[in-house]
Amino acid sequence: MFVGIVWKKILNEKCWSKKSLKKRRKLQQTCQPFVSSKANCPMSKISSEALTESIAALLKNTNEEKKRPFTQTIELQFGLKNYDPNKEKRFNASVVLPYVPRNKFNICVIGTETDVAASKAANSGGMTQDDLKLLNKDKKKVKKLAASYHAFLASASLIRQIPRLIGPGLSKAGKFPAVINTNDSVADKIDEQKATVKFQLKSKKSLCLAVAVANVDMTPAQIQENIVLAINFFVSLLPKNWQQVKRIHMHATMGPSFKIFGM
């Protein structure tokens, strides 16, 4: 029971919405002995040795045999079974990984002049309330804005005004901003957002899901840590946990797939 409570505290996004990324990582490291036990941890379904070998084979293929002139992203591909999206509650949840999985992840801060300045200082985009008014609720301009960034953050004082200023465009794109509270560090929130991955089925008929969890420039240990956390979190979202996981594969952007679990 204690293990379950600790794991839930680590992974619950709402529980950590006001905490910095450093504090979250510190608690994850503190609680790691409890969540990595083979007797209790969901990852006991996957051999640690087999996962290590798969990661080594993937890195050999991408960094030695077929090296590309760009940094390839590593994705996890999940296949479900005994899961009916029409009858069972569809999940839509996010988790912060220990390491940023994608180097090129563009974030835009919508907020006060202070927050926008801090965002630009961190090499991210920024828009003030006046900038949003210039869009004039033009659907094409809002759609272009949503496509220009991977994710958005917004100051607490402005976040409720966004639908009124530009309409529902960001929500429809699945990119409605996460909040930056008054006491939050903008730089820390940007780092946290870059390390956040979202788990959501694309449609009611889909039983497959792909999530970017790492890149080939990371060390094998960093890749494995991200993969373990991502898989554990995903399995915890399913009503029957591992009984509803058909298979899990891992692959780089331009590389072959490596089976981690299932047929």
Protein Blocks (a to p, Z undefined) as FASTA:
>chain_A
ZZmmmmmmmmmmklmmmpcfklmmmmmmmmmmmmmpfklmmklmpcfklmmmmmmmmmmm
mmmmmccfbdcddddddddehiafklmccdddddddfbdfbfblcddddddfklmmmmmm
nopacddfklmmmnnopaklmmmmmmmpmbdcddfklmmmmmmmnojmlmmnopaccddd
fklcfklmmmmmmmpccdddfbfkbccdcddfbdfkbcfklmmmmmmmmmmmmmmmpmnl
mmlpfbdcdddfklccddfbdZZ
